[in-house]
Amino acid sequence: QIGIVAGITGPNSTLKDSKIGAFDQYHAGFVANFPVMEGFRLQPELIYKVKGTSVSQIGSGNDKYDMTVGFIEFGLEGQIGIGREFMRIYGLAEPFIGYNLKDQGWDKEKDPIENLSWDKTEYGLAIGGGIELFQHLQASVKYFWNMGSVKGDFNKIVDEDKVRNFNGITLSLAFLF
């Protein structure tokens, strides 16, 4: 089966000694679902995912900055579940790799740093669970960890060891044809 997927992304990035407020972003893309054996399926995904955060009190300042970054991500989700045609409940694990397609950076009207940029690649792991109804509609929740560096030129604002990767939660709906 092939299908489409969309949902919200709630990333949570942390900077030591700074206040971070995550806000909801979105993701959308394509999936395929392949049964491998009874109870186990593989679901490759190609998704455009926007991740964002608000950063305040950088260093000794009281300024607040909003930042979003758009990645195209490829993930290979493994699903282990129980159930049949009407309803299937599953747990999942998914390694992923991504490429930064849209570096929206900081709010340009408040930007104290010229040409702030991010590393272009990311990789990580997601775990979660979901439910599939009538073999066509999936609802899932995942927690994802970025294990690669998405720091870019952030060290112009804070010390590099205070920068952390985007991690967060995705809530998704997929429709399989």
N, C-alpha and C positions, 0 to 999 in steps of 0.2 A: 504494500500500500504506500502511496505517496500522499502528502498533505501540506497544509499550511499551519503555521503556529504564530501566535501573538500573545502579548501580555505586558505586565509591568515589571520593572526592575527596580529594586530598592537597594542600591549599593551603600556600603558603609565603609568609608575610608577614614583612617585615623592619622593624625599628626600628634606626636608627643608634645605636650604643653600647649596645645591649641584646642579650641572648641570646634567640633565638626558636627554639622547638621545635614544628614542625608535627605535627599528628596527623591520622589518617585520619577523614574524615567520609563522608557518603553523598549520593547524588542519585537521583531517580526521576521519571519523567514519561512523556510521550507524544510520538511522532514520526509523521511521514508521509514517504513517500519517492516522489518523482516523477522519472521519467526525462525529461530535456529533449532530449537527443540522444545519439547513440552515444558512450559513455564518460563522459557527464556527467549527474549527478543533483543535484537539490535536496532537502534534508531539513530541513524546519522542525521545531523541537523546543520543547516547553513542559515545563520541568523545575523541580522543587523541589530546590535545591542547598544543603546545609549546609556552611559553611566555618568552620574553627576554627583556633586557634593558642594556644600557651602563651607568655606573656611573663614574663621574669624580669629582675631587676636593673634596675628602672626608676629612673632617677636614681641616687641613692647607696644605695637600699634593696636588700635581698636577697630581697624577697617574690616569689612566683610567682603568676600569675593565669592561669586558663583562660577562654577566650572563644569562643563560637560564634555565628554569625549565619546565618539561613535566608533565602535569596532564591528568588523565583520568577523564572526566566529564560526569555526567548524568544530562540532562536537560529535563524539561517538558514544551515545548513551546505551548502556546495557540495562535491560529491565528484567527483573526476576519477579514473577507474580503468580497469583492464583485466580482462578475464575475462568469463565468461558465466554460465550457469545453475548449474553446480556450484560455482564459486569465483570471486570477484571481489576484487581487491586495489585499494585506493584511497587517495589522499591527500585531505586536506580542509582547508578554511578556513571559519571561522564567525565572523561578527560576532554579538554578543549584547547584550541589554539586560536588566537585572534590577531587581526591586523587593524591598526588605527586608520580608518578611512576619513574621519572628520574630526579634526582637532579644533574644537570650538574655543578651547582655552578659557581665559578669564573674561569676565565682563569688561569689554574694551573701554567703557567710560570710566571705570574705576581702576583699570590696570596700571599698577605702578612699574611693571616690568615690561619692557618691549620684547616682542618675539618669544614669549614663553611657549615652549613646545614639550611634547611628551614622546617617549620611546614609541616606536611604531608597532612592536610586537608584544604579545602577551600569551601566557599559557597558564593552565590551572586544572582544577578538579571541582566537580559538583557532585553532591549527593542529595537525595530526596526521595519523594514518593509521589504516586499518582493513582488516578482511577480512570478506567476506560469503560465507556458505555456503548453498547451495541456495535462494537468493533469499529466505531467511526469517530467518537468524541473523547478526547483525553483532557483531563485537568490535572496539572502537576504543580508541585512546589519544589524548589531546589535551593540549597545554599551553595554558593560558589566561592572558591579561594583562588585568587590570582597568585601564582607562584613565581612568575617572571617579574621583571622590573617594569613599572609604568611610571617611573619617577621623572624622566626627562630632565628639563632644566629647573626643576623645583628647588634645587639646592641654591639657586640665586635668591630665594626667599628665606628658606630655613636650612639648617644643617642637613646634609644628605641622610644621616643616620636617623633623623626624625620623620622621614617620609615613609609611608606604608602604602601597600597596594590596595586597589579596589577589591573589596569582598562584599558579598551581599546575598540577597534573596531574589529569586524570580518566581512569579506566579504566571502560569501559562495555560492557554487553551489551544488545543490542536484539533483540526478536523481532517480526518483521513478519508481519502476517496477509494 
